[in-house]
Amino acid sequence: MGGPKALVELGGEPLVRRALRVLAEGGCEPLTVVLGAEADRVAPLVGGLARIVVARDWAEGMGASLRAGLAGPDPGADAVVVHLVDLPGVTSEAVARLAAHSSPTVLARAAYDGVPAHPVLLGREHWPAVAARARGDAGARGYLKGNPAVVLVECGDVASPEDVDTPEQLARYR
């Protein structure tokens, strides 16, 4: 993409602000943003919309960001919704549908025509184990894959799981 995806604009809105808006409209609060590459350029776009956590080892991949985010969520939170900035097809309706399952024991994933994807809902009880297994670009995948506790929440009627990793993919959304 030529730089951090968080800075890429879609419809005049940086992807980081779009993701924050979708989470907030979906009922998530408080919000935390994990930044890595060029955090100093992305942080001003976050402003007061969310608490910022910087993953110093961001170059390792998504696992580093997930570990950083799970290291300090709101002490009263029962669960966290994990969402990525490069998923502009995820809607607040999908977030709200997923977040409705919130509990300290929950493990849930948005599904699209039965295929698990993002966002993901992680109950507090699972945070240490998820963080321990979050390595490289896998994030929570290793912990969730095959875990019988995972609930799939169908969101295919209100959102799309397609990510934007290339300018060509982004152009489809423009």
C-alpha positions, 0 to 999 in steps of 0.5 A, a space after each residue: 500500500 506504500 505505507 501504513 494501512 491506517 493512513 490510507 483513505 477511503 471516501 476521504 476517511 483514513 482507515 483507522 478512523 473508519 475502523 474506530 467509527 464502526 466499532 463505536 457505532 457498533 456499541 464498543 467502548 472504551 476503544 483502544 488502538 494498537 499502533 506500530 509502523 509510523 505510530 507518530 503519523 497515525 496517532 494524531 488521526 486517533 485524537 481523543 477517540 481511543 486510547 493508544 497502545 504502541 506495539 514496539 515489536 510491531 514488525 513481528 506481525 499481527 501477533 505483536 499487536 494483539 499481545 500489546 492490545 490484550 496487555 491493558 484493556 479496560 479493567 472492567 471489560 468482560 471481553 474485547 472486539 478485535 478488529 483490523 483497519 484493512 477490513 472496510 467492509 465490516 459494518 457497525 451492524 456486524 460489530 454489534 451482532 458480535 458484541 451482543 455475545 460479550 461475556 468473560 468466557 466468550 470466544 466468537 467470530 464473525 462468519 460470512 456464509 459460515 466461513 469464520 473471519 473478523 472481527 473476533 470477540 475474546 472473553 477476558 478468561 481467554 486473554 492470557 492464553 490468546 496472548 501466549 499463542 499470538 505470534 507472527 501474523 497469525 494473531 489469535 488464529 492458533 488459539 481459535 482454530 479448532 477450539 470447540 468453544 468458538 461461536 460463529 456469528 453470521 454477519 454475511 447479510 450485513 458486512 463483507 470480510 474482504 481485506 484491502 492489502 493492495 491498491 487494486 483491492 482498495 479501488 474496489 471499495 472506492 
